[in-house]
Amino acid sequence: MDKSIRFFIGLDVHKDSIAIAAAPANSREEPRFIGTTGHSVFQVMKALSRSNCAPSELAIAYEAGPCGYGLARDLISRGYNCDVVAPSRVPRRPADRIKTDRRDALLLDRMHRSAELVAVTVPDPSDEAVRDLMRARDDAVKAQR
């Protein structure tokens, strides 16, 4: 673990909202739920600024999903440590069927602090555009058949 990290942040990202949880880096204290913001990098930065930490002192993680990698690119360009994790690699209990934004943010935060998450590579916008073009081509070929 990087010694300069003071807080781990877990985000549960959706189209309209982002749930935020935080946990101190050098503590066994349970993560606490910070709140929910709109889907905007500026609203997330405003919520993170309450920690009184420099952006490089926060380690942020959220699950990859249909919202894309724009949030990660924006946070990284502003100096934050942001990891996008594979949803299939997040450990979940079989009996844990209740899924809420708050619980997901707390789980991500807890797992990120204990280094149990697998980060995926955030593609460049040009790589993402090529991927979207290939998917559109595959859809067109399937529609033609």
C-alpha positions as CSV (number, residue, x, y, z in Angstrom):
1,M,0.0,0.0,0.0
2,D,1.2,3.5,-0.9
3,K,2.2,5.3,2.3
4,S,0.9,8.7,1.0
5,I,-2.7,7.4,0.8
6,R,-4.8,8.7,3.7
7,F,-8.3,7.6,2.6
8,F,-9.8,4.9,0.4
9,I,-13.0,5.9,-1.4
10,G,-15.5,3.5,-2.9
11,L,-18.0,4.8,-5.5
12,D,-21.1,3.1,-6.7
13,V,-21.6,4.7,-10.1
14,H,-24.9,4.9,-11.9
15,K,-26.3,7.0,-14.7
16,D,-28.0,9.5,-12.4
17,S,-26.2,9.2,-9.1
18,I,-22.9,8.2,-7.4
19,A,-22.9,6.8,-3.8
20,I,-19.6,7.6,-1.9
21,A,-18.0,5.7,1.0
22,A,-14.7,6.5,2.7
23,A,-12.3,4.6,5.0
24,P,-9.1,5.8,6.7
25,A,-6.0,4.1,5.2
26,N,-4.2,3.2,8.4
27,S,-7.1,2.0,10.5
28,R,-9.3,-1.0,11.0
29,E,-12.3,1.3,11.3
30,E,-15.3,0.3,9.2
31,P,-15.9,2.5,6.1
32,R,-18.6,5.1,6.5
33,F,-21.1,6.3,4.0
34,I,-20.5,9.9,2.9
35,G,-23.5,10.4,0.7
36,T,-24.9,10.5,-2.8
37,T,-24.2,13.0,-5.5
38,G,-25.3,13.5,-9.1
39,H,-23.3,11.9,-11.9
40,S,-20.8,14.8,-12.3
41,V,-17.1,14.9,-11.7
42,F,-17.5,18.3,-10.1
43,Q,-20.0,17.1,-7.5
44,V,-17.8,14.1,-6.7
45,M,-14.8,16.4,-6.3
46,K,-16.8,18.7,-4.0
47,A,-17.8,15.7,-1.8
48,L,-14.2,14.5,-1.8
49,S,-12.9,17.9,-0.9
50,R,-14.5,17.6,2.6
51,S,-11.8,15.1,3.5
52,N,-9.2,17.9,3.6
53,C,-6.8,15.7,1.7
54,A,-4.9,16.4,-1.5
55,P,-6.1,14.5,-4.5
56,S,-3.0,12.3,-4.5
57,E,-3.8,11.2,-0.9
58,L,-7.1,9.5,-1.9
59,A,-7.4,6.1,-3.5
60,I,-10.7,5.8,-5.4
61,A,-12.3,2.7,-6.8
62,Y,-15.5,1.9,-8.7
63,E,-16.9,-1.0,-10.7
64,A,-16.7,-0.9,-14.5
65,G,-20.2,-0.6,-16.0
66,P,-22.3,0.9,-18.7
67,C,-21.4,4.5,-17.7
68,G,-17.9,4.0,-19.2
69,Y,-14.6,5.3,-18.2
70,G,-15.2,9.0,-18.4
71,L,-15.3,9.5,-14.7
72,A,-12.0,7.7,-14.2
73,R,-10.3,9.7,-16.9
74,D,-11.6,13.0,-15.4
75,L,-10.5,12.1,-11.9
76,I,-7.0,10.9,-13.1
77,S,-6.5,14.0,-15.1
78,R,-7.2,16.0,-11.9
79,G,-4.5,14.1,-9.9
80,Y,-6.7,11.5,-8.1
81,N,-5.7,7.8,-7.9
82,C,-8.6,6.1,-9.5
83,D,-9.0,2.4,-10.2
84,V,-11.8,0.8,-12.2
85,V,-12.4,-2.7,-11.0
86,A,-13.9,-5.7,-12.8
87,P,-17.4,-6.4,-11.4
88,S,-17.0,-10.1,-11.8
89,R,-13.9,-10.1,-9.5
90,V,-15.6,-8.3,-6.6
91,P,-16.0,-11.0,-3.9
92,R,-19.6,-11.4,-2.8
93,R,-21.3,-13.7,-0.3
94,P,-23.9,-16.1,-1.9
95,A,-26.4,-15.1,0.7
96,D,-25.9,-11.4,0.1
97,R,-28.9,-10.7,-2.2
98,I,-29.9,-7.3,-1.0
99,K,-28.2,-4.8,-3.3
100,T,-28.2,-1.1,-2.6
101,D,-26.0,1.7,-3.7
102,R,-24.9,2.3,-0.1
103,R,-23.9,-1.3,0.5
104,D,-22.1,-1.5,-2.8
105,A,-20.1,1.6,-2.1
106,L,-19.1,0.4,1.4
107,L,-18.2,-3.1,0.0
108,L,-16.0,-1.6,-2.7
109,D,-14.3,0.7,-0.1
110,R,-13.6,-2.2,2.3
111,M,-12.3,-4.5,-0.5
112,H,-10.1,-1.7,-2.0
113,R,-8.5,-0.9,1.4
114,S,-7.7,-4.6,1.8
115,A,-6.3,-4.9,-1.7
116,E,-8.8,-7.6,-2.8
117,L,-9.9,-5.9,-6.0
118,V,-8.6,-6.4,-9.5
119,A,-8.2,-3.2,-11.5
120,V,-8.9,-3.1,-15.3
121,T,-7.0,-1.0,-17.8
122,V,-8.8,2.3,-18.6
123,P,-8.7,2.6,-22.4
124,D,-7.9,5.8,-24.2
125,P,-10.9,7.5,-25.9
126,S,-9.5,6.4,-29.3
127,D,-9.4,2.7,-28.2
128,E,-12.9,3.0,-26.8
129,A,-14.1,4.5,-30.1
130,V,-12.6,1.6,-32.1
131,R,-14.3,-0.9,-29.7
132,D,-17.6,0.9,-30.2
133,L,-17.1,0.8,-34.0
134,M,-16.4,-2.9,-33.8
135,R,-19.5,-3.5,-31.7
136,A,-21.7,-1.5,-34.1
137,R,-20.3,-3.5,-37.1
138,D,-21.1,-6.8,-35.3
139,D,-24.6,-5.5,-34.7
140,A,-25.0,-4.6,-38.3
141,V,-23.8,-8.0,-39.5
142,K,-26.2,-9.7,-37.1
143,A,-29.1,-7.5,-38.3
144,Q,-28.3,-8.3,-41.9
145,R,-28.5,-12.0,-41.3
